[in-house]
Structures are given as structure tokens and as C-alpha cells.
Amino acid sequence: MDPEHYDEFLNWCSDIRPEYAILKNGVVVHRTIDNEDRRTIAILCDEIEAQKLLVTAEVLHLPAAQDIASALDPLREL
């Protein structure tokens, strides 16, 4: 997930929601692409938890929902 989308989604998500706990398990991942360091946030969760995040993000922060949906796309092809 884009770090900006992650931060904004986390800010909109109440800390009493189960989705908040899932988000807090995010891990910063640094990758070099075309000699450029890019930071992303990997959310370590199962597919059911990711679906819950997607539903919540669709209400609270659409850019985060788009990131989550993109991450789920390869799983839907299986």
C-alpha cells in the first residue's frame, strides 16, 4: 500500500475497530526500482482480513481501497 494512503486510512480508522489492529501490523518495505528507493507498506493478513480492510477502506478512504483491491487481484485469479 502506498505509505500516504496507509497513513490516511489508519488516521480515519477508529482504534477500537478490528481493522485498526490489522493495519497496525503493517511493515515498511523498501525496494529499489529503476535506481529509485520506493517505500511501501505491506499489511500482513489473510484474505478474509484483507476483505474486511477493503470494505472498511471503501467507506473511509477510497485510495487505500484501490491499493487493497490491487493486492487482492492476483488472489482472485487462483
PDB file of N, CA, C and O in Angstrom:
ATOM      1  N   MET A   1       0.857  -1.171   0.000  1.00  0.00           N
ATOM      2  CA  MET A   1       0.000   0.000   0.000  1.00  0.00           C
ATOM      3  C   MET A   1       0.901   1.231   0.000  1.00  0.00           C
ATOM      4  O   MET A   1       1.954   1.256   0.637  1.00  0.00           O
ATOM      5  N   ASP A   2       0.469   2.219  -0.711  1.00  0.00           N
ATOM      6  CA  ASP A   2       1.182   3.484  -0.724  1.00  0.00           C
ATOM      7  C   ASP A   2       1.238   4.036   0.713  1.00  0.00           C
ATOM      8  O   ASP A   2       0.217   4.057   1.401  1.00  0.00           O
ATOM      9  N   PRO A   3       2.412   4.480   1.166  1.00  0.00           N
ATOM     10  CA  PRO A   3       2.535   4.962   2.551  1.00  0.00           C
ATOM     11  C   PRO A   3       1.572   6.098   2.903  1.00  0.00           C
ATOM     12  O   PRO A   3       1.055   6.152   4.018  1.00  0.00           O
ATOM     13  N   GLU A   4       1.336   6.996   1.960  1.00  0.00           N
ATOM     14  CA  GLU A   4       0.411   8.101   2.226  1.00  0.00           C
ATOM     15  C   GLU A   4      -1.012   7.585   2.404  1.00  0.00           C
ATOM     16  O   GLU A   4      -1.738   8.041   3.288  1.00  0.00           O
ATOM     17  N   HIS A   5      -1.409   6.631   1.562  1.00  0.00           N
ATOM     18  CA  HIS A   5      -2.746   6.042   1.676  1.00  0.00           C
ATOM     19  C   HIS A   5      -2.879   5.286   3.001  1.00  0.00           C
ATOM     20  O   HIS A   5      -3.908   5.355   3.673  1.00  0.00           O
ATOM     21  N   TYR A   6      -1.823   4.571   3.355  1.00  0.00           N
ATOM     22  CA  TYR A   6      -1.817   3.824   4.622  1.00  0.00           C
ATOM     23  C   TYR A   6      -2.009   4.771   5.807  1.00  0.00           C
ATOM     24  O   TYR A   6      -2.861   4.542   6.665  1.00  0.00           O
ATOM     25  N   ASP A   7      -1.206   5.838   5.841  1.00  0.00           N
ATOM     26  CA  ASP A   7      -1.280   6.781   6.960  1.00  0.00           C
ATOM     27  C   ASP A   7      -2.664   7.415   7.063  1.00  0.00           C
ATOM     28  O   ASP A   7      -3.215   7.534   8.157  1.00  0.00           O
ATOM     29  N   GLU A   8      -3.225   7.822   5.921  1.00  0.00           N
ATOM     30  CA  GLU A   8      -4.540   8.453   5.931  1.00  0.00           C
ATOM     31  C   GLU A   8      -5.634   7.463   6.345  1.00  0.00           C
ATOM     32  O   GLU A   8      -6.528   7.808   7.117  1.00  0.00           O
ATOM     33  N   PHE A   9      -5.560   6.243   5.832  1.00  0.00           N
ATOM     34  CA  PHE A   9      -6.549   5.226   6.197  1.00  0.00           C
ATOM     35  C   PHE A   9      -6.470   4.920   7.688  1.00  0.00           C
ATOM     36  O   PHE A   9      -7.494   4.818   8.364  1.00  0.00           O
ATOM     37  N   LEU A  10      -5.263   4.775   8.191  1.00  0.00           N
ATOM     38  CA  LEU A  10      -5.073   4.499   9.614  1.00  0.00           C
ATOM     39  C   LEU A  10      -5.641   5.635  10.461  1.00  0.00           C
ATOM     40  O   LEU A  10      -6.253   5.393  11.501  1.00  0.00           O
ATOM     41  N   ASN A  11      -5.438   6.866  10.019  1.00  0.00           N
ATOM     42  CA  ASN A  11      -5.972   8.013  10.756  1.00  0.00           C
ATOM     43  C   ASN A  11      -7.498   8.035  10.779  1.00  0.00           C
ATOM     44  O   ASN A  11      -8.091   8.470  11.766  1.00  0.00           O
ATOM     45  N   TRP A  12      -8.139   7.574   9.711  1.00  0.00           N
ATOM     46  CA  TRP A  12      -9.599   7.562   9.641  1.00  0.00           C
ATOM     47  C   TRP A  12     -10.209   6.369  10.366  1.00  0.00           C
ATOM     48  O   TRP A  12     -11.381   6.397  10.741  1.00  0.00           O
ATOM     49  N   CYS A  13      -9.414   5.325  10.564  1.00  0.00           N
ATOM     50  CA  CYS A  13      -9.925   4.087  11.168  1.00  0.00           C
ATOM     51  C   CYS A  13      -9.864   4.187  12.697  1.00  0.00           C
ATOM     52  O   CYS A  13      -8.805   4.440  13.272  1.00  0.00           O
ATOM     53  N   SER A  14     -10.985   3.989  13.327  1.00  0.00           N
ATOM     54  CA  SER A  14     -11.044   4.060  14.789  1.00  0.00           C
ATOM     55  C   SER A  14     -10.197   2.951  15.408  1.00  0.00           C
ATOM     56  O   SER A  14     -10.168   1.823  14.916  1.00  0.00           O
ATOM     57  N   ASP A  15      -9.507   3.294  16.496  1.00  0.00           N
ATOM     58  CA  ASP A  15      -8.636   2.304  17.137  1.00  0.00           C
ATOM     59  C   ASP A  15      -9.407   1.208  17.863  1.00  0.00           C
ATOM     60  O   ASP A  15      -8.789   0.280  18.386  1.00  0.00           O
ATOM     61  N   ILE A  16     -10.723   1.283  17.912  1.00  0.00           N
ATOM     62  CA  ILE A  16     -11.500   0.200  18.521  1.00  0.00           C
ATOM     63  C   ILE A  16     -12.004  -0.800  17.478  1.00  0.00           C
ATOM     64  O   ILE A  16     -12.576  -1.832  17.831  1.00  0.00           O
ATOM     65  N   ARG A  17     -11.794  -0.496  16.203  1.00  0.00           N
ATOM     66  CA  ARG A  17     -12.202  -1.422  15.130  1.00  0.00           C
ATOM     67  C   ARG A  17     -11.159  -2.525  14.964  1.00  0.00           C
ATOM     68  O   ARG A  17      -9.966  -2.262  15.123  1.00  0.00           O
ATOM     69  N   PRO A  18     -11.574  -3.744  14.652  1.00  0.00           N
ATOM     70  CA  PRO A  18     -10.608  -4.818  14.428  1.00  0.00           C
ATOM     71  C   PRO A  18      -9.682  -4.533  13.243  1.00  0.00           C
ATOM     72  O   PRO A  18      -8.547  -5.009  13.215  1.00  0.00           O
ATOM     73  N   GLU A  19     -10.158  -3.767  12.275  1.00  0.00           N
ATOM     74  CA  GLU A  19      -9.339  -3.425  11.120  1.00  0.00           C
ATOM     75  C   GLU A  19      -8.119  -2.591  11.526  1.00  0.00           C
ATOM     76  O   GLU A  19      -7.060  -2.675  10.905  1.00  0.00           O
ATOM     77  N   TYR A  20      -8.287  -1.798  12.562  1.00  0.00           N
ATOM     78  CA  TYR A  20      -7.177  -0.970  13.051  1.00  0.00           C
ATOM     79  C   TYR A  20      -6.013  -1.863  13.503  1.00  0.00           C
ATOM     80  O   TYR A  20      -4.853  -1.585  13.202  1.00  0.00           O
ATOM     81  N   ALA A  21      -6.337  -2.926  14.221  1.00  0.00           N
ATOM     82  CA  ALA A  21      -5.298  -3.850  14.697  1.00  0.00           C
ATOM     83  C   ALA A  21      -4.584  -4.511  13.520  1.00  0.00           C
ATOM     84  O   ALA A  21      -3.373  -4.725  13.571  1.00  0.00           O
ATOM     85  N   ILE A  22      -5.326  -4.836  12.464  1.00  0.00           N
ATOM     86  CA  ILE A  22      -4.719  -5.427  11.268  1.00  0.00           C
ATOM     87  C   ILE A  22      -3.771  -4.420  10.626  1.00  0.00           C
ATOM     88  O   ILE A  22      -2.646  -4.760  10.261  1.00  0.00           O
ATOM     89  N   LEU A  23      -4.232  -3.183  10.494  1.00  0.00           N
ATOM     90  CA  LEU A  23      -3.403  -2.142   9.888  1.00  0.00           C
ATOM     91  C   LEU A  23      -2.123  -1.892  10.685  1.00  0.00           C
ATOM     92  O   LEU A  23      -1.059  -1.665  10.108  1.00  0.00           O
ATOM     93  N   LYS A  24      -2.231  -1.935  11.998  1.00  0.00           N
ATOM     94  CA  LYS A  24      -1.062  -1.661  12.841  1.00  0.00           C
ATOM     95  C   LYS A  24       0.036  -2.707  12.656  1.00  0.00           C
ATOM     96  O   LYS A  24       1.182  -2.473  13.041  1.00  0.00           O
ATOM     97  N   ASN A  25      -0.299  -3.849  12.075  1.00  0.00           N
ATOM     98  CA  ASN A  25       0.707  -4.875  11.794  1.00  0.00           C
ATOM     99  C   ASN A  25       1.435  -4.627  10.474  1.00  0.00           C
ATOM    100  O   ASN A  25       2.207  -5.472  10.021  1.00  0.00           O
ATOM    101  N   GLY A  26       1.189  -3.478   9.862  1.00  0.00           N
ATOM    102  CA  GLY A  26       1.854  -3.148   8.603  1.00  0.00           C
ATOM    103  C   GLY A  26       3.362  -3.076   8.759  1.00  0.00           C
ATOM    104  O   GLY A  26       3.877  -2.672   9.802  1.00  0.00           O
ATOM    105  N   VAL A  27       4.057  -3.474   7.707  1.00  0.00           N
ATOM    106  CA  VAL A  27       5.512  -3.496   7.697  1.00  0.00           C
ATOM    107  C   VAL A  27       6.001  -2.618   6.550  1.00  0.00           C
ATOM    108  O   VAL A  27       5.513  -2.719   5.425  1.00  0.00           O
ATOM    109  N   VAL A  28       6.965  -1.760   6.849  1.00  0.00           N
ATOM    110  CA  VAL A  28       7.542  -0.915   5.811  1.00  0.00           C
ATOM    111  C   VAL A  28       8.494  -1.761   4.968  1.00  0.00           C
ATOM    112  O   VAL A  28       9.374  -2.441   5.496  1.00  0.00           O
ATOM    113  N   VAL A  29       8.304  -1.707   3.650  1.00  0.00           N
ATOM    114  CA  VAL A  29       9.130  -2.458   2.715  1.00  0.00           C
ATOM    115  C   VAL A  29       9.820  -1.464   1.796  1.00  0.00           C
ATOM    116  O   VAL A  29       9.174  -0.630   1.162  1.00  0.00           O
ATOM    117  N   HIS A  30      11.147  -1.565   1.734  1.00  0.00           N
ATOM    118  CA  HIS A  30      11.918  -0.706   0.836  1.00  0.00           C
ATOM    119  C   HIS A  30      12.352  -1.535  -0.363  1.00  0.00           C
ATOM    120  O   HIS A  30      12.914  -2.621  -0.216  1.00  0.00           O
ATOM    121  N   ARG A  31      12.082  -1.003  -1.554  1.00  0.00           N
ATOM    122  CA  ARG A  31      12.520  -1.668  -2.778  1.00  0.00           C
ATOM    123  C   ARG A  31      13.178  -0.634  -3.674  1.00  0.00           C
ATOM    124  O   ARG A  31      12.801   0.538  -3.680  1.00  0.00           O
ATOM    125  N   THR A  32      14.163  -1.088  -4.428  1.00  0.00           N
ATOM    126  CA  THR A  32      14.795  -0.216  -5.403  1.00  0.00           C
ATOM    127  C   THR A  32      14.283  -0.596  -6.782  1.00  0.00           C
ATOM    128  O   THR A  32      14.458  -1.723  -7.245  1.00  0.00           O
ATOM    129  N   ILE A  33      13.648   0.369  -7.420  1.00  0.00           N
ATOM    130  CA  ILE A  33      13.125   0.173  -8.769  1.00  0.00           C
ATOM    131  C   ILE A  33      13.670   1.296  -9.630  1.00  0.00           C
ATOM    132  O   ILE A  33      13.471   2.474  -9.333  1.00  0.00           O
ATOM    133  N   ASP A  34      14.362   0.922 -10.705  1.00  0.00           N
ATOM    134  CA  ASP A  34      14.983   1.910 -11.596  1.00  0.00           C
ATOM    135  C   ASP A  34      15.884   2.871 -10.813  1.00  0.00           C
ATOM    136  O   ASP A  34      15.836   4.085 -11.015  1.00  0.00           O
ATOM    137  N   ASN A  35      16.695   2.316  -9.927  1.00  0.00           N
ATOM    138  CA  ASN A  35      17.631   3.088  -9.098  1.00  0.00           C
ATOM    139  C   ASN A  35      16.945   4.090  -8.181  1.00  0.00           C
ATOM    140  O   ASN A  35      17.572   5.052  -7.737  1.00  0.00           O
ATOM    141  N   GLU A  36      15.681   3.877  -7.897  1.00  0.00           N
ATOM    142  CA  GLU A  36      14.927   4.745  -7.010  1.00  0.00           C
ATOM    143  C   GLU A  36      14.400   3.925  -5.839  1.00  0.00           C
ATOM    144  O   GLU A  36      13.772   2.883  -6.027  1.00  0.00           O
ATOM    145  N   ASP A  37      14.665   4.412  -4.624  1.00  0.00           N
ATOM    146  CA  ASP A  37      14.183   3.721  -3.433  1.00  0.00           C
ATOM    147  C   ASP A  37      12.704   4.033  -3.248  1.00  0.00           C
ATOM    148  O   ASP A  37      12.312   5.195  -3.147  1.00  0.00           O
ATOM    149  N   ARG A  38      11.890   2.986  -3.205  1.00  0.00           N
ATOM    150  CA  ARG A  38      10.454   3.158  -3.017  1.00  0.00           C
ATOM    151  C   ARG A  38      10.025   2.455  -1.741  1.00  0.00           C
ATOM    152  O   ARG A  38      10.422   1.321  -1.471  1.00  0.00           O
ATOM    153  N   ARG A  39       9.223   3.138  -0.979  1.00  0.00           N
ATOM    154  CA  ARG A  39       8.729   2.603   0.283  1.00  0.00           C
ATOM    155  C   ARG A  39       7.260   2.244   0.102  1.00  0.00           C
ATOM    156  O   ARG A  39       6.473   3.046  -0.401  1.00  0.00           O
ATOM    157  N   THR A  40       6.900   1.045   0.513  1.00  0.00           N
ATOM    158  CA  THR A  40       5.502   0.620   0.524  1.00  0.00           C
ATOM    159  C   THR A  40       5.203   0.020   1.891  1.00  0.00           C
ATOM    160  O   THR A  40       6.110  -0.293   2.662  1.00  0.00           O
ATOM    161  N   ILE A  41       3.935  -0.132   2.169  1.00  0.00           N
ATOM    162  CA  ILE A  41       3.515  -0.748   3.425  1.00  0.00           C
ATOM    163  C   ILE A  41       2.868  -2.084   3.088  1.00  0.00           C
ATOM    164  O   ILE A  41       1.889  -2.141   2.344  1.00  0.00           O
ATOM    165  N   ALA A  42       3.419  -3.149   3.638  1.00  0.00           N
ATOM    166  CA  ALA A  42       2.843  -4.488   3.468  1.00  0.00           C
ATOM    167  C   ALA A  42       1.993  -4.781   4.704  1.00  0.00           C
ATOM    168  O   ALA A  42       2.466  -4.687   5.837  1.00  0.00           O
ATOM    169  N   ILE A  43       0.746  -5.132   4.469  1.00  0.00           N
ATOM    170  CA  ILE A  43      -0.162  -5.478   5.556  1.00  0.00           C
ATOM    171  C   ILE A  43      -0.197  -7.002   5.638  1.00  0.00           C
ATOM    172  O   ILE A  43      -0.669  -7.673   4.720  1.00  0.00           O
ATOM    173  N   LEU A  44       0.300  -7.527   6.726  1.00  0.00           N
ATOM    174  CA  LEU A  44       0.387  -8.972   6.893  1.00  0.00           C
ATOM    175  C   LEU A  44      -0.932  -9.496   7.458  1.00  0.00           C
ATOM    176  O   LEU A  44      -1.219  -9.357   8.647  1.00  0.00           O
ATOM    177  N   CYS A  45      -1.731 -10.107   6.567  1.00  0.00           N
ATOM    178  CA  CYS A  45      -3.022 -10.623   6.988  1.00  0.00           C
ATOM    179  C   CYS A  45      -3.472 -11.700   6.012  1.00  0.00           C
ATOM    180  O   CYS A  45      -2.894 -11.865   4.937  1.00  0.00           O
ATOM    181  N   ASP A  46      -4.510 -12.428   6.402  1.00  0.00           N
ATOM    182  CA  ASP A  46      -5.050 -13.433   5.487  1.00  0.00           C
ATOM    183  C   ASP A  46      -6.078 -12.776   4.565  1.00  0.00           C
ATOM    184  O   ASP A  46      -6.370 -11.587   4.696  1.00  0.00           O
ATOM    185  N   GLU A  47      -6.617 -13.550   3.643  1.00  0.00           N
ATOM    186  CA  GLU A  47      -7.522 -12.995   2.645  1.00  0.00           C
ATOM    187  C   GLU A  47      -8.814 -12.462   3.264  1.00  0.00           C
ATOM    188  O   GLU A  47      -9.340 -11.442   2.817  1.00  0.00           O
ATOM    189  N   ILE A  48      -9.320 -13.131   4.272  1.00  0.00           N
ATOM    190  CA  ILE A  48     -10.554 -12.673   4.931  1.00  0.00           C
ATOM    191  C   ILE A  48     -10.327 -11.326   5.601  1.00  0.00           C
ATOM    192  O   ILE A  48     -11.165 -10.430   5.501  1.00  0.00           O
ATOM    193  N   GLU A  49      -9.198 -11.182   6.284  1.00  0.00           N
ATOM    194  CA  GLU A  49      -8.874  -9.898   6.912  1.00  0.00           C
ATOM    195  C   GLU A  49      -8.692  -8.807   5.853  1.00  0.00           C
ATOM    196  O   GLU A  49      -9.103  -7.664   6.055  1.00  0.00           O
ATOM    197  N   ALA A  50      -8.078  -9.166   4.729  1.00  0.00           N
ATOM    198  CA  ALA A  50      -7.899  -8.201   3.645  1.00  0.00           C
ATOM    199  C   ALA A  50      -9.249  -7.753   3.090  1.00  0.00           C
ATOM    200  O   ALA A  50      -9.423  -6.582   2.755  1.00  0.00           O
ATOM    201  N   GLN A  51     -10.198  -8.671   2.992  1.00  0.00           N
ATOM    202  CA  GLN A  51     -11.543  -8.322   2.523  1.00  0.00           C
ATOM    203  C   GLN A  51     -12.207  -7.345   3.500  1.00  0.00           C
ATOM    204  O   GLN A  51     -12.875  -6.400   3.080  1.00  0.00           O
ATOM    205  N   LYS A  52     -12.021  -7.576   4.798  1.00  0.00           N
ATOM    206  CA  LYS A  52     -12.570  -6.661   5.806  1.00  0.00           C
ATOM    207  C   LYS A  52     -11.942  -5.277   5.667  1.00  0.00           C
ATOM    208  O   LYS A  52     -12.631  -4.260   5.754  1.00  0.00           O
ATOM    209  N   LEU A  53     -10.632  -5.250   5.452  1.00  0.00           N
ATOM    210  CA  LEU A  53      -9.960  -3.975   5.243  1.00  0.00           C
ATOM    211  C   LEU A  53     -10.510  -3.264   4.013  1.00  0.00           C
ATOM    212  O   LEU A  53     -10.720  -2.051   4.030  1.00  0.00           O
ATOM    213  N   LEU A  54     -10.740  -4.021   2.955  1.00  0.00           N
ATOM    214  CA  LEU A  54     -11.253  -3.452   1.712  1.00  0.00           C
ATOM    215  C   LEU A  54     -12.627  -2.814   1.928  1.00  0.00           C
ATOM    216  O   LEU A  54     -12.864  -1.689   1.488  1.00  0.00           O
ATOM    217  N   VAL A  55     -13.516  -3.514   2.591  1.00  0.00           N
ATOM    218  CA  VAL A  55     -14.862  -2.981   2.852  1.00  0.00           C
ATOM    219  C   VAL A  55     -14.773  -1.697   3.678  1.00  0.00           C
ATOM    220  O   VAL A  55     -15.455  -0.715   3.383  1.00  0.00           O
ATOM    221  N   THR A  56     -13.941  -1.708   4.696  1.00  0.00           N
ATOM    222  CA  THR A  56     -13.784  -0.522   5.541  1.00  0.00           C
ATOM    223  C   THR A  56     -13.155   0.629   4.763  1.00  0.00           C
ATOM    224  O   THR A  56     -13.589   1.775   4.884  1.00  0.00           O
ATOM    225  N   ALA A  57     -12.141   0.329   3.971  1.00  0.00           N
ATOM    226  CA  ALA A  57     -11.467   1.368   3.191  1.00  0.00           C
ATOM    227  C   ALA A  57     -12.392   1.968   2.144  1.00  0.00           C
ATOM    228  O   ALA A  57     -12.287   3.155   1.836  1.00  0.00           O
ATOM    229  N   GLU A  58     -13.300   1.164   1.591  1.00  0.00           N
ATOM    230  CA  GLU A  58     -14.250   1.692   0.605  1.00  0.00           C
ATOM    231  C   GLU A  58     -15.141   2.778   1.212  1.00  0.00           C
ATOM    232  O   GLU A  58     -15.632   3.656   0.502  1.00  0.00           O
ATOM    233  N   VAL A  59     -15.343   2.713   2.517  1.00  0.00           N
ATOM    234  CA  VAL A  59     -16.153   3.713   3.212  1.00  0.00           C
ATOM    235  C   VAL A  59     -15.285   4.881   3.701  1.00  0.00           C
ATOM    236  O   VAL A  59     -15.679   6.042   3.592  1.00  0.00           O
ATOM    237  N   LEU A  60     -14.111   4.564   4.237  1.00  0.00           N
ATOM    238  CA  LEU A  60     -13.303   5.579   4.903  1.00  0.00           C
ATOM    239  C   LEU A  60     -12.271   6.277   4.019  1.00  0.00           C
ATOM    240  O   LEU A  60     -12.017   7.471   4.179  1.00  0.00           O
ATOM    241  N   HIS A  61     -11.672   5.522   3.079  1.00  0.00           N
ATOM    242  CA  HIS A  61     -10.580   6.125   2.304  1.00  0.00           C
ATOM    243  C   HIS A  61     -10.392   5.367   0.995  1.00  0.00           C
ATOM    244  O   HIS A  61      -9.697   4.353   0.951  1.00  0.00           O
ATOM    245  N   LEU A  62     -11.019   5.868  -0.072  1.00  0.00           N
ATOM    246  CA  LEU A  62     -11.046   5.178  -1.353  1.00  0.00           C
ATOM    247  C   LEU A  62      -9.656   4.873  -1.941  1.00  0.00           C
ATOM    248  O   LEU A  62      -9.478   3.785  -2.488  1.00  0.00           O
ATOM    249  N   PRO A  63      -8.664   5.774  -1.857  1.00  0.00           N
ATOM    250  CA  PRO A  63      -7.342   5.414  -2.399  1.00  0.00           C
ATOM    251  C   PRO A  63      -6.744   4.168  -1.729  1.00  0.00           C
ATOM    252  O   PRO A  63      -6.094   3.362  -2.394  1.00  0.00           O
ATOM    253  N   ALA A  64      -6.960   4.012  -0.434  1.00  0.00           N
ATOM    254  CA  ALA A  64      -6.481   2.811   0.255  1.00  0.00           C
ATOM    255  C   ALA A  64      -7.238   1.586  -0.243  1.00  0.00           C
ATOM    256  O   ALA A  64      -6.657   0.511  -0.396  1.00  0.00           O
ATOM    257  N   ALA A  65      -8.533   1.748  -0.495  1.00  0.00           N
ATOM    258  CA  ALA A  65      -9.333   0.640  -1.025  1.00  0.00           C
ATOM    259  C   ALA A  65      -8.792   0.185  -2.376  1.00  0.00           C
ATOM    260  O   ALA A  65      -8.748  -1.012  -2.657  1.00  0.00           O
ATOM    261  N   GLN A  66      -8.387   1.123  -3.200  1.00  0.00           N
ATOM    262  CA  GLN A  66      -7.835   0.778  -4.511  1.00  0.00           C
ATOM    263  C   GLN A  66      -6.527   0.006  -4.357  1.00  0.00           C
ATOM    264  O   GLN A  66      -6.277  -0.947  -5.095  1.00  0.00           O
ATOM    265  N   ASP A  67      -5.691   0.413  -3.401  1.00  0.00           N
ATOM    266  CA  ASP A  67      -4.442  -0.317  -3.145  1.00  0.00           C
ATOM    267  C   ASP A  67      -4.721  -1.741  -2.675  1.00  0.00           C
ATOM    268  O   ASP A  67      -4.069  -2.686  -3.120  1.00  0.00           O
ATOM    269  N   ILE A  68      -5.685  -1.892  -1.781  1.00  0.00           N
ATOM    270  CA  ILE A  68      -6.028  -3.213  -1.249  1.00  0.00           C
ATOM    271  C   ILE A  68      -6.616  -4.092  -2.356  1.00  0.00           C
ATOM    272  O   ILE A  68      -6.269  -5.268  -2.471  1.00  0.00           O
ATOM    273  N   ALA A  69      -7.500  -3.522  -3.161  1.00  0.00           N
ATOM    274  CA  ALA A  69      -8.105  -4.287  -4.265  1.00  0.00           C
ATOM    275  C   ALA A  69      -7.033  -4.757  -5.242  1.00  0.00           C
ATOM    276  O   ALA A  69      -7.096  -5.882  -5.739  1.00  0.00           O
ATOM    277  N   SER A  70      -6.061  -3.911  -5.518  1.00  0.00           N
ATOM    278  CA  SER A  70      -4.962  -4.298  -6.416  1.00  0.00           C
ATOM    279  C   SER A  70      -4.155  -5.450  -5.841  1.00  0.00           C
ATOM    280  O   SER A  70      -3.716  -6.339  -6.571  1.00  0.00           O
ATOM    281  N   ALA A  71      -3.963  -5.429  -4.541  1.00  0.00           N
ATOM    282  CA  ALA A  71      -3.212  -6.514  -3.895  1.00  0.00           C
ATOM    283  C   ALA A  71      -4.004  -7.816  -3.901  1.00  0.00           C
ATOM    284  O   ALA A  71      -3.419  -8.898  -3.948  1.00  0.00           O
ATOM    285  N   LEU A  72      -5.320  -7.719  -3.854  1.00  0.00           N
ATOM    286  CA  LEU A  72      -6.164  -8.915  -3.847  1.00  0.00           C
ATOM    287  C   LEU A  72      -6.375  -9.496  -5.241  1.00  0.00           C
ATOM    288  O   LEU A  72      -6.705 -10.676  -5.361  1.00  0.00           O
ATOM    289  N   ASP A  73      -6.196  -8.714  -6.284  1.00  0.00           N
ATOM    290  CA  ASP A  73      -6.436  -9.193  -7.651  1.00  0.00           C
ATOM    291  C   ASP A  73      -5.719 -10.504  -7.986  1.00  0.00           C
ATOM    292  O   ASP A  73      -6.358 -11.407  -8.525  1.00  0.00           O
ATOM    293  N   PRO A  74      -4.427 -10.652  -7.693  1.00  0.00           N
ATOM    294  CA  PRO A  74      -3.769 -11.935  -8.023  1.00  0.00           C
ATOM    295  C   PRO A  74      -4.383 -13.127  -7.284  1.00  0.00           C
ATOM    296  O   PRO A  74      -4.386 -14.242  -7.806  1.00  0.00           O
ATOM    297  N   LEU A  75      -4.907 -12.898  -6.064  1.00  0.00           N
ATOM    298  CA  LEU A  75      -5.533 -13.986  -5.330  1.00  0.00           C
ATOM    299  C   LEU A  75      -6.841 -14.413  -5.970  1.00  0.00           C
ATOM    300  O   LEU A  75      -7.214 -15.584  -5.899  1.00  0.00           O
ATOM    301  N   ARG A  76      -7.536 -13.485  -6.589  1.00  0.00           N
ATOM    302  CA  ARG A  76      -8.815 -13.794  -7.239  1.00  0.00           C
ATOM    303  C   ARG A  76      -8.636 -14.623  -8.508  1.00  0.00           C
ATOM    304  O   ARG A  76      -9.567 -15.290  -8.958  1.00  0.00           O
ATOM    305  N   GLU A  77      -7.431 -14.576  -9.081  1.00  0.00           N
ATOM    306  CA  GLU A  77      -7.167 -15.320 -10.308  1.00  0.00           C
ATOM    307  C   GLU A  77      -6.881 -16.798 -10.045  1.00  0.00           C
ATOM    308  O   GLU A  77      -6.883 -17.603 -10.976  1.00  0.00           O
ATOM    309  N   LEU A  78      -6.637 -17.158  -8.785  1.00  0.00           N
ATOM    310  CA  LEU A  78      -6.323 -18.551  -8.464  1.00  0.00           C
ATOM    311  C   LEU A  78      -7.516 -19.456  -8.542  1.00  0.00           C
ATOM    312  O   LEU A  78      -7.397 -20.656  -8.296  1.00  0.00           O
TER     313      LEU A  78
END
